[in-house]
Every structure is written in C-alpha cells, then in structure tokens.
Amino acid sequence: MESKQISFNDHVIATDILFETKAAIKDLATAITESASEEIHTFLTKELRRAIDQHEKIYGFLQDRGRYDAYNVPQQLQKDIEYADYILDQYTNNSLQ
C-alpha cells in the first residue's frame, strides 16, 4: 500500500492536534476520577470516548501518510531526526537571509 504524501506544515499541524488530543484524554480521565456528580461523570465519559476516537483518527491520518510508526521505534526515531534536521536547516537558511 502506497502512502499518501503530506506537506511538512500539515504534518506539524496534525501533530499539534494529536498532542493536544492526548493531553485532553489525560485531563478528561483525571476529571472523571474527581467528579462526584453522576451527571458530570457521564458527560466526561462521553467526552473521553470522543477524544479517544479523535486521537485514533488523527494518528491513523499521520500513519497512513508515513509520518508515524509506533511499532518500529528505530525507524520512527530516524524520521524524528530527519524532521529535526529539516527544521534546523530551514531555520539556518532563513536566518542567514
């Protein structure tokens, strides 16, 4: 299966959304354990399920485009290094102009 391409900027945006969604999942899980009202507990549980679904979709989007591979850590680390090098090159080239 051939992966679809995604621009670097779209990758950054999707990754930011992925990280924010992950943070929301953690916050919602904590809030569920702290809620005393059954109504609030039910509401937060529904929101947690939605956040998990959103996280799965965003991760799938990035994985389908070859940006993430949670099951191949050495390959993922290499991709992360390449992205970091790309950003450093962009920063260096733009700051010299």
C-alpha positions, 0 to 999 in steps of 0.5 A: 500500500502506497502512502499518501504524501503530506506537506511538512506544515500539515504534518506539524499541524496534525501533530499539534492536534494529536498532542493536544488530543492526548493531553485532553484524554489525560485531563478528561480521565483525571476529571472523571476520577474527581467528579462526584456528580453522576451527571458530570461523570457521564458527560466526561465519559462521553467526552473521553470516548470522543477524544479517544476516537479523535486521537485514533483518527488523527494518528491513523491520518499521520500513519497512513501518510508515513509520518508515524510508526509506533511499532518500529521505534528505530525507524520512527526515531530516524524520521524524528531526526530527519524532521529535526534536521529539516527544521534546523536547516530551514531555520539556518537558511532563513536566518542567514537571509 
